[in-house]
Amino acid sequence: MPGFEQGAIVRVPFPYTDRDTRQFRPALVISDGPVGPEKNLLWVTMITSAANRRWDDDVALTEDFQRCGLPVPSLVRTAKIATIDASAASPLGLLDPDRLGRVTARVREKLALA
């Protein structure tokens, strides 16, 4: 099982909230590495195409998306967080520290964390 640190962009089976399906899609690791008693879980936030309607708390990955390992301009959707088995994730790229800071600040704000 590969190890993933905070800021890694991975491909995972991301669950939907409105249906009983999962779709493989890019996601951003927001946990500080693997979590859980066996260190086999990751907290991730969904990444979606920038062609989708933008939400207030999204962080844009539109200019250097290819450097992040993404095929199209994208948005980190900070409101959609999931816990994923790390063994189901495959690496795509890495988010730069500035945008990672914006993502984590928005997640902390929404979760009311200091």
Backbone torsions as a table, in degrees:
resi	resn	phi	psi	omega
1	MET	NA	124.0	179.0
2	PRO	-69.8	150.6	175.8
3	GLY	-92.2	137.4	-180.0
4	PHE	-125.0	133.8	178.5
5	GLU	-104.2	167.0	177.3
6	GLN	-56.5	133.1	-179.2
7	GLY	100.0	-10.3	177.6
8	ALA	-72.0	138.9	172.6
9	ILE	-101.3	126.3	-173.0
10	VAL	-129.9	162.2	172.9
11	ARG	-104.3	124.1	-175.0
12	VAL	-140.5	160.5	171.3
13	PRO	-79.8	95.0	-174.2
14	PHE	-84.8	128.7	-179.4
15	PRO	-75.9	148.3	173.9
16	TYR	-96.2	148.3	178.7
17	THR	-85.4	-20.7	-174.0
18	ASP	-107.1	6.8	177.2
19	ARG	-158.6	164.6	-176.1
20	ASP	-90.0	39.2	-179.8
21	THR	-125.2	165.3	174.1
22	ARG	-129.3	146.0	178.7
23	GLN	-128.8	135.0	175.3
24	PHE	-69.5	126.8	-177.2
25	ARG	-155.1	164.4	176.5
26	PRO	-73.0	150.5	177.7
27	ALA	-149.1	158.9	179.4
28	LEU	-108.1	127.6	176.7
29	VAL	-72.6	121.0	178.3
30	ILE	-110.5	-13.1	173.8
31	SER	-74.6	158.4	178.5
32	ASP	-83.7	69.3	-175.4
33	GLY	84.4	-172.1	-179.1
34	PRO	-63.5	147.6	-179.4
35	VAL	-127.0	174.5	179.5
36	GLY	96.9	165.9	-176.1
37	PRO	-62.3	-29.0	179.6
38	GLU	-104.7	8.4	180.0
39	LYS	52.6	43.6	-177.8
40	ASN	-120.1	11.9	-179.1
41	LEU	-118.4	153.3	175.0
42	LEU	-128.3	141.8	168.6
43	TRP	-94.8	126.4	-178.2
44	VAL	-131.1	157.3	172.0
45	THR	-119.0	142.7	-172.6
46	MET	-66.7	145.9	169.5
47	ILE	-116.4	131.3	-179.1
48	THR	-128.0	164.3	179.2
49	SER	-64.4	141.3	177.4
50	ALA	-67.0	-11.8	176.5
51	ALA	-70.9	-19.2	177.8
52	ASN	-76.2	158.9	178.0
53	ARG	-58.6	131.4	-179.2
54	ARG	-78.8	138.8	174.8
55	TRP	-99.3	160.0	-175.8
56	ASP	-56.6	-37.5	-174.4
57	ASP	-96.7	8.2	178.0
58	ASP	-67.5	151.3	173.5
59	VAL	-117.5	123.7	-174.2
60	ALA	-75.7	138.6	170.7
61	LEU	-125.4	67.4	-171.1
62	THR	-108.1	-22.6	-175.0
63	GLU	-94.0	-45.4	-178.5
64	ASP	-120.2	41.1	-177.0
65	PHE	-58.2	-34.2	-178.6
66	GLN	-66.7	-33.9	177.3
67	ARG	-65.4	-26.2	178.0
68	CYS	-83.5	-3.7	-179.7
69	GLY	88.8	16.4	-177.3
70	LEU	-102.5	144.1	-177.3
71	PRO	-79.8	-21.7	-176.9
72	VAL	-141.5	160.2	172.9
73	PRO	-53.9	139.1	-169.5
74	SER	-139.8	172.8	176.7
75	LEU	-130.8	133.8	170.3
76	VAL	-83.6	117.1	-176.8
77	ARG	-92.8	90.0	-172.9
78	THR	-66.1	-16.5	178.9
79	ALA	-80.5	-12.2	-177.8
80	LYS	-111.6	99.5	-177.6
81	ILE	-114.0	141.3	178.4
82	ALA	-140.4	159.3	171.4
83	THR	-104.6	124.3	-172.9
84	ILE	-124.2	142.9	172.6
85	ASP	-67.6	122.5	-176.3
86	ALA	-59.7	-27.3	-179.5
87	SER	-69.3	-16.6	179.1
88	ALA	-89.4	-4.1	-176.4
89	ALA	-95.0	143.4	172.5
90	SER	-126.9	142.8	-174.5
91	PRO	-71.8	142.3	174.6
92	LEU	-120.6	-42.7	-176.3
93	GLY	-177.8	-158.4	-176.0
94	LEU	-143.1	137.7	177.8
95	LEU	-87.6	141.6	-179.8
96	ASP	-68.2	153.5	-175.3
97	PRO	-58.8	-35.5	-178.8
98	ASP	-63.0	-51.0	-179.3
99	ARG	-70.7	-33.0	174.9
100	LEU	-60.5	-40.5	176.8
101	GLY	-61.5	-39.5	177.7
102	ARG	-66.6	-40.8	179.0
103	VAL	-63.4	-50.9	-176.8
104	THR	-64.7	-34.3	176.8
105	ALA	-63.9	-41.2	-179.6
106	ARG	-69.4	-37.9	178.1
107	VAL	-66.5	-45.5	178.9
108	ARG	-59.8	-41.6	179.8
109	GLU	-62.6	-45.4	-179.4
110	LYS	-67.1	-33.4	179.4
111	LEU	-88.3	1.5	-179.3
112	ALA	57.7	42.6	176.5
113	LEU	-99.0	143.7	-179.5
114	ALA	-68.2	NA	NA
